[in-house]
Amino acid sequence: MVGSNSTIERLDDAARDLLFAEARTVNNFAPTPVSDAELAQIWEMARWAPTAANSQPLRVQYVRTDDARRRLIEHLDEGNREKTTSAPVTVILAVDSGFHEHLPHLLPIRPQIREVFAANDALRERTANFNAALQAGYFILAIRAAGLAAGPMTGFDPTGMDTEFFSGTTWRSILVVNIGHPGENPWFERLPRLDPAETVHWA
């Protein structure tokens, strides 16, 4: 635990490589099962990461059963179906446009902020979309931290997905992520990254 005036411990090189330098998007998964306990652990890690006003607009729909997987695959682009069939679990990450209803509990020092978001559709949408995307990134890192591989995808029909899984709710799908252990020939060659000289300025 980190308290006031404490020194934050750094991850060792192996842990940082696991999360960043050596991590890869997996396109083929081994048949090794992923347990509900492992899936719960992923969210337990991801839910503590920061969001603006502690808004936490990301929602998680794990897809595990044969019937649910069949329904999911129908809404994926053709190129994403085979890899999803090989994954033991797929998660639909969604943004909740009604996130502000929870703010009196999540931000008790400013319970009136709920009314600010309720009265401003543009602010509510902008806050929800940005922070859900931020949380989706945390979620992928949590998958890796749990010793599992992630295969995130945006190639799906969001309208069909939302009708299939989130009808009657304020949830809207933003990302689909396959979860499991790497299978045979699980990834493509690593693509290049921009050089820091092209992306980082110092003032």
MOZI-V260769 format. One record per backbone hydrogen bond with DSSP energy under -0.5 kcal/mol. NH is the residue of the N-H (numbers start at 1). CO is the residue of the C=O. If there is no record, write none. Layout:
BEGIN
nh=NH co=CO
nh=NH co=CO
END
This chain:
BEGIN
nh=3 co=1
nh=6 co=3
nh=8 co=6
nh=16 co=12
nh=17 co=13
nh=18 co=14
nh=19 co=15
nh=20 co=16
nh=21 co=16
nh=22 co=17
nh=23 co=17
nh=23 co=20
nh=26 co=150
nh=27 co=186
nh=28 co=186
nh=30 co=181
nh=39 co=35
nh=40 co=36
nh=41 co=37
nh=42 co=38
nh=43 co=39
nh=44 co=40
nh=45 co=41
nh=46 co=42
nh=47 co=43
nh=48 co=45
nh=49 co=46
nh=54 co=51
nh=55 co=52
nh=59 co=94
nh=61 co=92
nh=62 co=60
nh=63 co=90
nh=64 co=62
nh=69 co=65
nh=70 co=66
nh=71 co=67
nh=72 co=68
nh=73 co=69
nh=74 co=70
nh=75 co=72
nh=76 co=73
nh=77 co=155
nh=80 co=77
nh=81 co=77
nh=81 co=78
nh=82 co=78
nh=84 co=80
nh=85 co=81
nh=86 co=82
nh=87 co=83
nh=87 co=84
nh=89 co=179
nh=90 co=63
nh=91 co=177
nh=92 co=61
nh=93 co=91
nh=93 co=175
nh=94 co=59
nh=95 co=172
nh=96 co=57
nh=97 co=95
nh=97 co=170
nh=99 co=96
nh=101 co=98
nh=102 co=99
nh=103 co=100
nh=105 co=102
nh=106 co=102
nh=107 co=103
nh=108 co=105
nh=110 co=107
nh=111 co=108
nh=113 co=110
nh=114 co=111
nh=115 co=112
nh=116 co=112
nh=117 co=113
nh=118 co=114
nh=119 co=115
nh=120 co=117
nh=124 co=120
nh=125 co=121
nh=126 co=122
nh=127 co=123
nh=128 co=124
nh=129 co=125
nh=130 co=126
nh=131 co=127
nh=132 co=128
nh=133 co=129
nh=134 co=130
nh=135 co=131
nh=136 co=132
nh=137 co=133
nh=138 co=134
nh=139 co=135
nh=140 co=136
nh=141 co=137
nh=142 co=138
nh=143 co=139
nh=144 co=140
nh=145 co=141
nh=146 co=142
nh=147 co=144
nh=148 co=143
nh=149 co=180
nh=151 co=178
nh=153 co=176
nh=156 co=154
nh=157 co=75
nh=158 co=156
nh=161 co=157
nh=162 co=158
nh=163 co=159
nh=164 co=160
nh=165 co=161
nh=166 co=162
nh=169 co=166
nh=172 co=95
nh=174 co=93
nh=175 co=93
nh=176 co=153
nh=177 co=91
nh=178 co=151
nh=179 co=89
nh=180 co=149
nh=183 co=28
nh=186 co=183
nh=198 co=195
nh=199 co=195
nh=199 co=196
nh=200 co=196
END
